[in-house]
Amino acid sequence: MAERTKRSIKPKQFHGEVLSYSVNIRRNMESENSKRVVKRKHFFDELYQGFSPTAAAKSSPLFSSSQQKRHKGNTCSDYRGSKTKNEDDKPGNINNNSSKKSKASKTSENSNIRNDEKSNPQNRIYERLQNLQLQKSPAVPDMDPAFFLRCHSDSNRPDDDGNKVWMCRFEPRLKDPARSGRSGQLIASCGGKIICLVDSGSGRVMMRYKDSDKDENFYAMAWTTLEIAGEKNRDPQLTNILAVAGEGRRIKLLHPSQLVIYANITGHKKCITCLLFHPSRATWLFSGSDDCRIILWDIGVPSFPDYSTKHLQLIVLESPANVVNMVYSRATSLLLAGTEDGCFGWKFKDCRATVCGKSRKPLTRFCLPQLTNSSDECIDGLVLVDDNTVASKCVEEKYIYLWNLTDHAPPATALNSSSKTRRIEVNPFTCLKYQVMDEPYIYMSGGKDRLVVGDAEGRIFIYNLKHILGKSSSKGDNPNLTISKGGNLLHLPSRVLDWPKIEYNCDGSGEKRTEEEAAMGNDDGSRKEEDEEEEEEEERPIINSVVMDDKGEVLAATADCNLVCIWKVCTN
């Protein structure tokens, strides 16, 4: 690895002025609950008819909300870095170079892959996927937009909608947290050079960090809870630490409660696209990158007051393609990675016996059913719904697959043949209805028997999986009854949140302006060209990521129009 100039890891304070703007949100539905239900019913009817919803925007009552500036940034592969309104690159153009590399690596990999699942009836799976029976999922509470925030802008402009906010994550709850006047759980978001921590209860931006590296563009983040020794012989205390990374190829460790960035970790040759902490080892951090590698780090535990710490590179995992996301299953000791060329797995037989510096190829390739003729299998959605159930989403596929990981885990004898990657055909036990899109990097998340995901039209899909996972007495899917064995249910989303109409109060005067009026060009009030205005009139943002809190009451989403969106369960 070529050496790079090392940056000081001296603790750095958060900085950057946080300006506040108000946003008034109009729901694209009627005000009365009865009419709201009717509006939603029409959308579900369209789902039944082939999922081709029409863009019917009706005027709706005002819903006040406070906003603050946010900054979105460029992205890591060509799609991430080049998707702007005035450029010719179309959404969904995954990195051509990386795609070529993926195909090349795929060709070379196939020569080493053994097909140990020849008896698996993939043709039968494909046929049954064409004839699934639609079934409505159990209802979930309705949600209203609460706060739409714009705090990721480099230039601190409320009309800056050209930056992408890529990810958001809820801070883990502590037993006795120092709430510091907060009214709700913190939401961390990243985009561009900026990281924000937002109070989900009040919509206030509590902390904001702007990186000084001109090449930085944050894509990924992950929380962990460490037990840190207290000062002056005080008892150890649990503290949340946030890891963030992106285009700068460095992992930055933040201690939010003290507003300190205390470490930078280097090791990747290209941008870092995903981060994941081990569920049992709080200091173990997986980082996935466009250099086709996953590195396992031990980030150590910082000591007060100087935040001195040591980090170790434990193991390097070789991926056949650019890594997009990762999950780890304690039940099977498998690390799964969704890449731009499929889903791969590595087995950790004994995490305590990990050899430092050892490099490993994937043990297993999980081949998901494909209904399209796409040569690539870009897995941009990978969620561990529970410790044994995986939800996976491929670009350009209309279904989200749920499959049992234990049934697909490689046998123990496979651990002895590390030179070859086993090929296992995935046989899902049920499917979720989704939208066909060619835009990559639309991330899913799960929690409290829910699965949430956005789309390219500003919508958010919420699936209630309680009945599917067999946690209720109602009739549902049998995880043992896979698609090839007769499982034939296709579940509609429990609820779809439509993109609201937004009006901005940019100058604090109380005067409301629509999105088009807020996108005025010069200070003298001159508008953009009419053709640009017409082009943007019907445009809706891409929802890059969605997360829901552990109580199922608050939902946060990030959009590529420089917004962080907070929805809350309706109180009426």
N, C-alpha and C positions, 0 to 999 in steps of 0.2 A: 504494500500500500504506500502510495506517495505521501511523504510527510507534508503536513500543512502547518502554517503558523498557528501556534497554540494561543488561545485567548485566556486571559486571566479568569480564574473562577472565584475571584473575590466577590463576596455578596454584593448584589446590585439591587438598588431600590426600584420599585415600580415608579413609573413617572408617566406623565402625559395628562393634559387637562381633559376632564370629562365634561362635555357640554350637554345640557339637557334640552330636549325638544319634545313637544307633545305630539301625539299621533291620535287621530280619531279613526276608528275602525268601523267599517260598515260590513255587516254580514250580508252575503249574497243570498238572503232568504228573508221571509216575512218575520215580523216581530212576535206574533202569537205562536205559542208552542204548537198549536194544532197545524198552523200553516207551515211551520218549520218542519214538522214531521212529514207533511205532504211533499214538501220540496225534496227532502231526503229520499222519500219513497220513489219519486220519479227517477232519481239517480240510480237507485238499486234496480229499478225496472230496466234501465239501460244496461246495467251489468248483466241482467238475465238475457238481454237481446244481443249479446256479443261484445259488451264493454266498449261502446263507442259514444261516450257522453258528449252532449252538445254544450257549448259555452253559452248558457243562459244566465245572464247577470241581471238581477232585479234590484231595484233600490231597496234599502233596508234601513232600520233605525240606527242612530248613532250610538257607538259604544266608545266612551272615552278611555284613553290609555295614555301613559306617559312613555316618552321615547328618549333614547340617548344614542349618541353616534357610535357606529360600528364600522370596522374596516374589513373588507374582504380582500383576498389577495389572489395572485396568480397561482397556478397549480403545477403539479410535478410532472406529469407526462404532457405531451403536446396538448391534449384536451384541457388539462388543468391550467396550463400556462397561456393558452391562446384564445379561449372562448370569451370574446368581448363582442359588443353589439355591432361594431363597425368593421369587424374582421370577416374574412371570407371563410375561416375555419368553421365548420358546422359542428354543433354538439354531437358527441358520440364518436368523433374521430379519435380513437385511442391512439396513443403514441405509435406512429408508423414504424419507427425504428425498433421500438420495443416489441411491436407485433411481429416484425420480421425475425427478431431475435427469438421471440416466443415460438414461432413456427419452426425456426431452425432447431431450437432446443427440443421442441416437440418431436421433430423428425429423428434427431439423435437419441432422444429418450426412448422412443418406441422400439428401437432396436434392443433395448435392455429390459423392456417391460414384459413380464410373463402374464399371460391371460389365464389366471387360475379360476376364472368364473365363467367358463364357456357354457356351463349348464344353466346359467342365469337367463331366464326368458326375457331378454330385452325387447324382442319383437312384440311379445305379449304386452309388456309395459307400454310400449308406444301405441299399440292399438287401443288399450284401455284409456290412455290419456286423451284420446280423441272422443271418448264417449263417457265422460264423467257426468255425474248427476249434481246439479247445483243445490246447495243447501245453505240457508241463512245461518250465520253464526249468532250465538247469544248476544243480546244487546249489551252495550256499555253506556255509562252516563254520557249525556251530551256535554260538549265543552264549548266555551266562549273564548274569543281572543281577549287577553288581558293586557299585555304589554308587547309592543313591537319596537325593538331598540335598534338604533343605528349608532354604534360606538366603536366600529372598526374602520374608521376613516382616517387615513394618514393626514389628510388636510383639514380634519375637523369640520367637514361640510355636511349639513343635514340632507342635502340633495345628492350626495355621493352614492350612487347605486351601482357603480361599476366594479366594486370589489366583492369577492366571494367569501362568505363565512362557511368554513368547511365542516366544523365539528363542534358539538357541545356535549358536556357530560355533567351529571349531578354529582356534587361532592358527597362522599359517604357520610352517613350519619354517625356521630359519636355519642356515647352515653351522656357525657357531661361537656358538651362543646362550649367554648367561650363565644357566645352568640354575637357579642359586639354590637348589640342593637339591631340585629337582623330579625326580620319577621318571617323568614322562610328559608328553605334550603338554598345553598349557593349553586349556581349554574356556571360552569366554566365554558368559555367558547374561544375558538381560535380562527383566525383568518388574516391574511396579509402578514404584517409584522406585529400584530397586536393580539394580546390575550386579555380577555375581560372576565371578571367574576361578578355575577349579577345576583342580587337578592330576588329570589322567585316570588317572595311575598309582596314586596313593594315595587319591584321593577327598577330599583336603583342599581347603578353600576358602582359596586363597592370598591373595586380595585381595577386598575387598567395598566398594562405593561406594553410598552412599545420598544421593540428590539432595535438596536443600533446597526445591525448588520444589513447592508443594503441588499444582499442577496437572499435574506430570510423571507420565508413565506410559510406560515404554520399550517400543517395539514392534519396532524394527529395529536391526541392527548390521552392520558390515562391517569386515574387516581390510585393511590395506595395509602394505607394507614400504618404508620410506623410507631413503635414504642421508643421514645427518645428520653434519654436520661435528663432529669431536671437539673437546674443550676443549684449550686450550694447544697448538695446532698439531698435535694428534694426527690420525692418519689418520681419514677418514670411516668411519663404521660403519653397518651395516644395523640398523635398529630397526623393530619392529612398532608400528603405531599403530592404535587401535581407534576407529571412529566409531560413535556411538549416537544415537538420536533416537526421538521418540514424540509423546505428547500435548502436550508443552511447545512444539512447533514450532521447537525449536532443535536443531542438530546439535552434539553435544559431542565433542571430540577428546581421547582419553585416551592417555597414555604409560604403559602398565602397568608397565614395569620400574622406573619411578621413582615410581609411585603418584600421578601428576599428571594433572589435567584442565587443559589449557592453552589451550583456545579454545572459544568458543561462536559458531556461525554461524546467523544468522537470515535469513529470506527467504520462508518459507512462511506462508500465512494460516490453514491448518488443520493437523491432526496429520500427522506424517511417518510413513509406513507402510512404506517400504522404502529401503534404501541399497545402492549398488553402486559399487565402484571399477572404473575402466577397467582392462582387463587389461594394457595396454601403457604407459599413463601413470599412474604410481603416485600422483600428486597430484590426479588428476581423479576427482571423486566425483559420482555421480548420486544425487539424492534425489527420491523420489516421494511424493506427498501426496494427502490427501483434498480439496485445493483444485483437483484436476484439472490439476496441473502437475508437470513433471519439470524440475528445475534441475540444470545441470551446473556444478560448482564446481571451482576450483583451490584446494586447501586450503593450498598452499605447504609449505615445509619449515621446521620450527621451529629456532631457533638456541639453543644452550646459552650461559649457564646460565639465562637469563631466559625462555626459550621464546617469544621474540618471533617473530611470524609474520604474514603477510598472506594473506588469502583473497580470491578474485575470483569473481564470478558471471559465468560465460562465456556461457551460453545458457539460454533458457527454452523448454521444449517443452510445447505445449498438448495435453492428453489429453482425449478426449471423456467420460471418466468417472473416478471415483476410481481411483488407481493402487494395485495390490496387490503386484506384484513385477516385477522387471526382470532381463534378461540381455543381454549384449553379445557379438556374434560378430565376431571379428577376420577370419574368412574372408570375410564379406560386408560388414563395416563397418556392421552393422545393430544398433541398439538396439531390443530387443523389450520391450514392457510388457504384462503381464497386468493387466487392469482389471476393474471390476465390470460392464463392458459389452463385453467382447471383448478381442482381442489386436491391438496396434497396433505399427507399426515406423517408425523414423526412420533415414535414411541419413546417415552421416557420410563424405562423399566425401574430405575431407582434414581430419583432426583438427587439423592445425597451422594451418589457415586459419579456425578457428572465430571468428565475430564476437561480440564481447562484447555482451551485452544483447539479442541477436537472438531473436525468438520464432518458433517454427515449429510448424505443425500436422503431424500424422502423415502420412507418405508413403503408408503401406499399412495396410489392415485385413486381418488374416488371419482368415478365417471358418472356424472349426472345425466338424466334423460334430456335430450334436446329435441324440441319440436320444430326448430328452424334449421335452415341449411347453412347456418353460420359456421365457418371453419374454426373460429375461436370460441373458447368457452371461458369468457371473462366472468369470474365470480365476484361481483361487487357487493353482495349481501351474504353475510355468514353470521348466524346468531346461535348461541347455545340456549335454547328455550328452557330446558332443565339440564341436569348433568348427563342426560342420555339421549336427548332429542335435539337434532340439528335442524335449523331452518336455513335454506340456501336459496339465493336468487342469482340468476344469470342475466347478463345484458341481452336484450332482445327476446327474452322469454316471457310468456304471459302468466306463468304460474310460479308460485313460491313453494318449494318442496319441503316437506317435513319427513325426516327419516331417522330411524333408530340407529344410534352410533354403535351400540354393543353388537347388533346383528351384522354390522359391516366392519367391525374391528378385525385386524389381521390376527391369525393364531399366534400363539407363543413361539412356535417353531420358526415363524418368519423373522424373528429377531436375529437369528443366526445367519441370515443371508442378506447382509446389508448392501451388497453390491448391486442388487437388482430391486427395482421398484415394482411392487405387486399392484396389479390392476384389479380394482373391485368395482363392479357395476352397482350403482346405488339404486335401491328399490324402495321408493318412498311409500309411506303408509297413508298419506293424504296430501292434498294440494290446496293452496289458497289462491283465490282469484286475484290477479294483479293486472297492471297496465303494461302493454307492450311498449317498450321505449328503447331507443338506441343510445341514450345518454348514459355513460358509465359513472361510477363513483356516487351512486345514490345509496346511502348506507341505511341498514336496518338496525333495530335494537329491540330487546325484549326485557320483560320484567313483570312480576305479579300476574302471571298467566296472560300477558298481553304481548303482541307483536306489533310494532309501529314502523311505518315506512312512508316516505314522501314520494312524489313523482315530479314530472317535468311541467306540470300545469298548476303548481302551487297547492295541490291537494295533499292531505295526510290520511293514510289508511290505518285504521285500528282494528286488529283482529283479537277476539276473545278466544283463547285457546284452552280454557279450563275444561271444557267438555272433550276436546280432542285429546288432551293429555290424560283423560280418565280420572279427573279429580272431582267429578260430580256424578250423581246417579242418573243423569239424563243420557239418552242414547247418543252415542258418538262414534268416532273411529276406533277401531281396535288396532293398536300398534302392531299386533302380530298378523293382521290381515293387510298385507301390502298390496300395492296396485296389481302386481302380477298374480296375486292369489285371490283377487276378487274385490279388493277395496276400490270403490268407485265414487267417492264423495269429493266434490269440489266446493270449498267453503267461500262464501262471499265475505267481504269485510263487515265487521259489526257496525262500524260507523266510518263515514268519510267526511272529514272537515274540509270545507271549500275555502279557497283563498278569499279573504275579505277585501272590500274596497277601502283604501287607506287615504286619509287626508292629513296633511302635515301642518303643524304650527311651527314654522322654522325660526321665526324671529322673536317668539315669546310674546307677541302682541295679542294673541288670541284669535287672529285672523286665520281661517282655515284655508288650505290649498290642497288641491288634488295632486296625485302623483305627477300628472302632466304639467301642472302649474309649478310644482316644485322643481321640475327639471328644466327651468328656464336657463338660458345660456349666460348672458352678461348681467352685471349689476344694474344696468339701466332698464332691465325688464324685457329685453329682446328675447324672443323665443328661438328655439332651434328651427331648422328648416322644416317646412311642412311635411316633406316626405319622411323625415326622421320621426316626426311627431305621430304621423299616421302609422308608421311601422311599429312604434312602441305602444300604440293605443290599446291593443288587445293582448299585449305580452304579459305572461304570467311567469313568475320565477320558478327555477328549479329548487326543490327542497333537497338540500344536500344530506342532511342527517336529522333524525328525530330521536328523542329520548323521553321516557316517562319516569316519574319518580316512583319510589318503592311502594307508595300508597295508592297509586293510580289516580291521583287527583290533579297533578300538574304535568303538562307536556311542554317540552321545549323543542324548537326546530330552528335550523339555520338555513338561510336561502342565499342564492347567488346574486341577489340584488342588495347585498350589504345589510341584511336584517337578521336579528335574532328574535324569534317569535315565541311568546309564552302564552299558552292556553290553559284555562282552568275549568274544572267541572262546574257546570251551571248550578247555582245555589237555589234557583227557583224550582 
